[in-house]
Amino acid sequence: MIISGCSNKGLESRKPALYNSKAEAEKAAVDFNCTGAHKMGDQWMPCKMHENHQDHNH
């Protein structure tokens, strides 16, 4: 028998990766072990380059 369940616990501990301002993303970069921010569409992501964000996000 297989038993499965749902939990939001993993999602609750995740930090948002998109921010409305460059300043917010730069502040959050500390939590991603990087500096700076980069534009992603109409929003901002932590880390100076997207590749850096992906490296620290895994």
N, C-alpha and C positions, 0 to 999 in steps of 0.2 A: 504494500500500500504506500502511496506517495502522499505526503502531507505538505502543503505549501501555505504560506501566509503572506500578508502584505504589511509593510512597515514603512513609515516615513522617516525613521531614525537616521538613515544614511543621508537622506536629502536635507534634513534639518541642520546637519553639521557642515554642509557644503557652503562655501562662500560664493556670493554672486561674482560672475566674471564680466558682466557688462554694467557699465555705469553711465549716467546721463552727462557727467562732466569729466574733463581731463583731470581736474583736481581730485575728484573722488577716486578715480582709477589709480592715480599716482599714490594716493594715501593707502589704497588697498594693496599696492604692489609689494609692500612689506610682508604681507601675509602669503604672498606667492614667491618669496625669496628673490625678488628682482627689484628693479627701479624703473621709473618712467611709466609711460602709457602710450598706447597706440589706438588710432581710430579704427572702428569696425562698424561700417555702415554709418548710422546716425548716432552711435554710442561709442563709448571708450572702454578699452580693456587694459588691465594692468600689464606691465612689462613694456620695455621700449620697443621690442619686436615681437610679433605674433609667435614666432618659433620659440622664443624664450618662455612665453606663457605656456605653450604646449609642453615644453620640457619639464617645467615645474608642476604642471597639473597632473602628471602621470605618477 
